[in-house]
């Protein structure tokens, strides 16, 4: 009801790169992995689902997600090994 309107967005293109721990060589190798996301209601969750589906992986059948928060805590989770991959 206000005077502002959203006229564009970036949901049509990915602003992050998928980064995974060293043992994963291909996207398909993420079957059974834990993927770090900000939360279940924002863009990276939906982008991960779409990205992995193009490689034959379906949520929640083929991988788990873990809410890590934004990029800095997701990076720490990758280093600590509490997630296997995430958008960075």
C-alpha positions as CSV (number, residue, x, y, z in Angstrom):
1,X,0.0,0.0,0.0
2,X,3.0,2.4,0.1
3,X,4.6,4.5,-2.6
4,X,7.4,2.1,-3.4
5,X,7.3,-0.8,-5.9
6,X,9.8,-3.6,-6.7
7,X,10.4,-3.4,-10.4
8,X,13.4,-5.8,-10.7
9,X,15.2,-8.5,-8.9
10,X,18.1,-10.9,-9.3
11,X,16.3,-14.2,-8.7
12,X,16.7,-15.1,-12.4
13,X,20.5,-15.3,-12.0
14,X,22.8,-16.7,-9.4
15,X,24.9,-14.2,-7.4
16,X,26.9,-16.9,-5.6
17,X,29.1,-19.9,-6.6
18,X,28.6,-23.4,-5.3
19,X,31.6,-24.3,-3.1
20,X,32.0,-27.9,-1.8
21,X,34.5,-29.7,0.4
22,X,37.4,-31.4,-1.5
23,X,36.0,-34.9,-1.7
24,X,33.1,-33.7,-4.0
25,X,34.3,-33.5,-7.6
26,X,30.9,-33.2,-9.4
27,X,27.5,-31.8,-8.4
28,X,26.1,-35.3,-8.7
29,X,28.5,-36.3,-5.9
30,X,26.5,-34.2,-3.4
31,X,23.9,-37.0,-3.1
32,X,23.6,-37.6,0.7
33,X,25.5,-34.3,1.5
34,X,24.5,-31.5,3.8
35,X,24.1,-28.1,2.0
36,X,24.4,-24.9,4.0
37,X,21.7,-22.2,3.3
38,X,20.8,-18.9,4.9
39,X,17.3,-20.1,5.8
40,X,14.3,-22.0,4.4
41,X,12.5,-18.9,3.2
42,X,15.0,-17.0,1.1
43,X,16.6,-17.2,-2.3
44,X,19.6,-19.5,-1.8
45,X,17.4,-22.3,-0.6
46,X,15.4,-22.1,-3.8
47,X,18.4,-21.6,-6.0
48,X,20.2,-24.7,-4.5
49,X,17.1,-26.8,-5.1
50,X,16.9,-25.7,-8.7
51,X,20.6,-26.0,-9.3
52,X,20.9,-29.5,-7.9
53,X,17.7,-30.7,-9.6
54,X,19.4,-30.0,-12.9
55,X,21.9,-32.6,-11.9
56,X,19.3,-35.2,-10.9
57,X,19.2,-34.4,-7.1
58,X,15.9,-33.8,-5.4
59,X,15.3,-32.2,-2.0
60,X,14.7,-33.8,0.6
61,X,15.3,-37.2,-0.9
62,X,18.9,-36.8,-2.1
63,X,20.4,-34.2,0.3
64,X,19.9,-32.3,3.5
65,X,20.0,-28.6,4.1
66,X,21.2,-26.8,7.2
67,X,20.5,-23.2,8.1
68,X,23.9,-21.6,8.7
69,X,23.1,-17.9,8.3
70,X,24.8,-15.8,5.7
71,X,28.1,-16.2,3.8
72,X,30.6,-15.7,6.6
73,X,29.1,-18.4,8.9
74,X,28.5,-20.6,5.9
75,X,32.2,-20.4,5.0
76,X,33.1,-21.3,8.6
77,X,30.7,-24.2,8.5
78,X,32.5,-25.5,5.3
79,X,35.9,-25.2,7.0
80,X,34.6,-26.8,10.2
81,X,33.0,-29.6,8.2
82,X,29.5,-29.2,9.5
83,X,28.2,-28.7,6.0
84,X,29.5,-30.3,2.8
85,X,28.7,-27.4,0.3
86,X,27.0,-24.1,0.1
87,X,26.6,-21.0,-2.0
88,X,29.3,-18.5,-1.4
